[in-house]
């Protein structure tokens, strides 16, 4: 049975001025999970007499929200470290006591597939409650072949338990595992020669990511991983310029990266490089806020170069423990100076582009997947304006209304 959405005020997120302005009451016809026709209510649009009609009652209909950068799958939690830092302990002290990212690695390695799934679903429910219909999920807390693939399999399994679409990213190059201490090149060998080939062969990863940073992997190591990804037909992404300017974004642009993420220290040369390559700049205000950072991403340079800016939660246990994408819209505006329109596009059309899905998701347009979020609001600016007031009416995934 086909579906028609009627009496909806559309915010299509298509390019241009009209893509942000709410339409008059409109109708959307859905066939086989795709948008078949869009038009004003008074316009005659052919649809199936047997179609299911959903009355949107004048509410605002946007493309389904996309969280294009998460670390959703992990075990353990690190609220104790949050408390320790506020009580004056340094991050190095916490690391020396067995804390930090490697504590998450230990707990994630110990957890079974089912345990990781059970832990992830409440976090996913938080994202869903903020209108998310698609998410990206990274590995990176396993750091062995077996554990990285385990994380990716759990991520793939999420869509069997919730109405959600999942893109998976292999982030084996997240940090150096303890068994490879002082042997980072050997660990990169493992990533390139075993982990990437297995992830590609079993179709567990949709892309490859690298934490290119002074405390992560250097430019030479990052490029080796990018080359391996391309050899196995996988697009690349980058955690780049978060803590310093190593030139990781320009390197990622050389390999036509889907996105470069964090980018607080991105300079004009890096902006020019990603503008030429069509790479998306993904902003992660949750981590900026949680770590009390001071270096802002170069928003004005990105605007001037017409670089698309995505916005995501960076949901993770250490630096951004936030499972709500609406909060990121507000933070993107208040902390980074985005306009409400830029913030909305950052979780729709630009987030889709950051996942290589710009031709199928992130807009309300004929031929696109019928994923929508229905909001009980009058203006799209309300999505960025306030936080905590329930405004989600329902999600629609592949043309099916989900009342979460």
C-alpha positions, 0 to 999 in steps of 0.5 A, spaced: 500 500 500 502 506 498 502 512 502 500 520 502 502 525 507 496 531 507 496 537 510 503 538 511 507 544 511 514 542 508 521 544 509 524 541 504 532 542 505 533 543 497 538 548 495 536 555 495 531 560 499 525 556 498 528 550 501 528 553 508 521 556 508 515 552 510 510 551 504 503 552 504 499 546 506 502 540 501 501 533 499 507 528 499 505 521 495 510 515 497 510 509 493 515 503 494 518 507 500 520 513 495 517 520 494 513 520 488 510 526 488 510 533 492 505 539 491 500 544 494 494 541 497 489 544 492 493 541 486 491 535 483 496 529 484 495 522 482 496 517 487 493 510 488 486 510 490 488 504 495 493 509 498 494 510 506 492 517 508 496 521 513 493 527 516 499 532 518 494 537 521 498 543 519 505 541 522 512 542 520 515 536 516 522 536 515 527 530 512 528 525 517 534 528 521 541 524 520 546 524 525 552 523 521 558 522 527 557 517 533 560 512 537 554 509 539 557 502 540 561 501 547 561 498 554 562 502 560 561 509 562 566 514 564 562 519 569 567 518 574 573 521 570 568 527 569 568 528 576 575 527 577 577 532 572 572 537 576 576 535 582 582 537 579 585 531 576 589 532 570 587 527 564 594 524 564 593 522 572 586 519 569 590 515 564 596 513 569 590 510 573 587 506 567 582 511 565 581 514 559 579 511 552 583 505 554 578 504 559 572 504 554 577 499 550 577 494 555 570 494 557 568 494 550 572 488 548 569 484 554 562 485 552 558 480 548 555 482 542 548 482 545 551 486 551 553 491 547 547 491 543 543 492 550 547 498 552 546 501 545 539 501 544 537 506 550 542 511 547 539 510 540 532 511 543 535 518 545 537 520 538 530 517 535 527 522 540 530 528 537 527 526 530 533 522 527 531 517 522 539 515 520 545 515 524 552 513 522 556 509 527 563 508 528 567 502 531 574 504 534 573 501 541 575 494 539 582 495 536 583 488 534 580 485 528 575 481 532 573 486 536 572 491 531 568 487 527 564 485 533 562 493 534 560 493 526 556 487 527 552 490 533 551 497 529 548 493 523 544 489 528 541 496 530 536 496 524 533 490 526 530 493 533 529 500 531 526 503 525 533 506 523 538 506 518 545 505 519 551 507 516 557 504 519 564 506 519 571 503 521 575 507 526 580 502 528 585 508 527 582 511 533 588 510 538 593 505 539 592 499 543 596 497 549 599 491 546 602 495 540 605 501 545 610 504 542 609 500 535 604 504 532 607 503 525 606 495 526 598 497 528 597 500 522 600 494 518 594 490 522 589 495 520 591 495 512 593 488 511 587 485 516 582 489 519 580 493 512 580 487 508 576 483 512 571 489 514 570 490 506 570 483 504 564 482 509 561 488 507 561 491 515 563 498 513 561 503 509 567 508 510 574 508 513 575 513 518 582 515 522 584 520 528 589 524 525 592 528 530 598 528 535 595 523 540 593 519 534 596 517 527 601 522 523 600 524 516 604 518 513 600 513 517 593 516 515 595 516 508 597 509 508 590 507 511 587 512 506 590 508 500 588 501 503 581 504 504 581 506 496 584 499 494 578 496 498 573 500 495 571 504 501 570 512 502 574 515 507 573 520 513 577 524 517 577 526 525 582 532 523 584 538 526 581 537 533 587 539 537 592 542 532 593 543 525 597 537 522 594 538 515 589 532 516 584 535 512 588 537 506 590 530 506 583 527 506 581 532 501 586 529 496 583 522 497 576 525 496 574 524 503 566 524 504 567 529 511 572 532 515 570 532 522 571 536 528 576 541 525 577 547 530 584 548 528 582 548 520 586 553 517 585 557 510 589 552 506 585 546 509 578 550 507 581 551 500 582 544 499 576 541 502 572 546 498 575 543 491 574 536 493 567 537 495 568 534 502 563 536 508 566 539 514 562 536 520 562 540 526 561 537 533 559 542 538 558 537 544 565 535 544 567 543 544 562 544 550 564 538 554 571 539 553 570 547 555 575 548 548 576 555 546 578 554 539 572 555 534 572 552 527 573 557 522 565 558 520 566 564 516 572 561 512 567 555 511 561 560 509 566 564 504 568 557 500 561 555 500 563 548 504 557 544 506 557 544 514 554 538 517 552 537 525 552 531 529 552 529 536 559 525 536 556 521 542 561 517 545 563 516 553 569 520 554 568 527 550 560 528 548 556 523 552 550 527 549 544 522 545 540 528 542 541 531 536 536 537 537 541 539 543 547 540 537 542 544 533 542 549 539 549 548 541 551 549 533 548 556 533 550 558 540 557 556 540 559 556 533 554 562 531 551 558 525 544 560 523 538 556 524 537 554 517 545 552 517 544 548 523 537 544 520 541 543 513 547 540 517 542 535 520 539 534 513 542 535 506 549 536 509 549 530 513 547 526 508 552 528 503 557 527 509 555 520 509 555 519 501 547 519 501 546 526 498 542 523 492 537 519 496 536 522 503 536 529 507 531 532 502 524 532 501 524 531 493 521 526 488 526 520 488 528 521 495 527 516 500 521 517 504 524 519 511 521 525 514 520 528 521 514 531 523 514 537 528 509 540 532 512 547 531 510 553 527 517 555 524 524 551 523 527 556 527 524 553 533 528 546 532 534 550 534 531 555 539 529 551 545 531 544 548 527 540 552 520 541 550 517 535 547 516 537 539 516 531 536 510 528 533 512 522 529 518 519 524 516 516 518 521 511 515 521 509 508 513 511 508 511 508 514 509 512 520 513 510 527 510 513 533 516 512 538 
